[in-house]
């Protein structure tokens, strides 16, 4: 039997980018087929004595197999010089025998976010991509790059940050892990996007950084959305391109959708829909129900992916 609490160091080297891709594919397909449920998540924010406490509670259920609950807790001190703390974990229950374990969730979250972004690119654009751009040089951008490098036979990977130090550090960490022989680090978004087949963006910015003019020659955009305080895409992008979300209820609470609601333009977002007006999701795309190619994949993160990743790790320790 596995221990009751699996620390990140227990499984970090045993849960790879390829594993995350496999787990996320299972989650997308299971969600699209109705086999895995991704119930509404609950966000709470409290302020006590100048300290804010944020909690995100994300449940998922695979009937007959597993149930999980991922929790993220953040504490931020309003005083100067205090960065606060962040903890994330997954509580997993094996429904076959009632075994319950807890797994640290930081590494799992980073890898599954990168894998989900790369898979969404595959669902929308196919497998024949040669040049892709990634806007951002943080942890998520790193794992997006690794997952795309694993899924596609890339001729060139471009990444951008305005900070030269960030670009240098990002390249130094990434190059030894890449199959792609050409990593091009650029100082501007404009140069990063020139001539690429698709773009993925993962930047926690309060103001949009991508516009229709920047994307005019790019058919597919993958947006790793933040919370309600962030916006990466100008409104016109979601109004002129079809938009495929991972979980509709979660997307409504993210920055671009909240902005559209605040300006009275929610109905202008071009959500992909079935003939009966049902909103199509990335789960539908994974199951082959999304016609055509291109568009915007708008991703908010799924507990179903955490469930499949945690179940993979748990099974390995149990065996």
Secondary structure, 3 states (H helix, E strand, C coil): CCCCEECHHHHHHHCCHHHHHHHHHHHHHHHHHCCCECCCCEEEEEEECCEEEEEEEEEEEECCCEEEEEEEEEEEECCCCCCCEEEEEEEEEECCCCCEEEEECHHHHHHHHHHHHHHHHHHHHCCCCCEEEEECCCHHHHHHHHHHHHHCCCCEEEEECCCHHHHHHHHHHHHCCCCCCCEEEECCHHHHHCCCCEEEECCCCCCCCECCCCCCCCCEEEEECCCCCCCCECHHHHHHCCEEECCHHHHCCCHHHHHHHHCCCHHHCCECECCCCCECEHHHHHCCCCCCCCEEEEECCCHHHHHHHHHHHHHHHHC
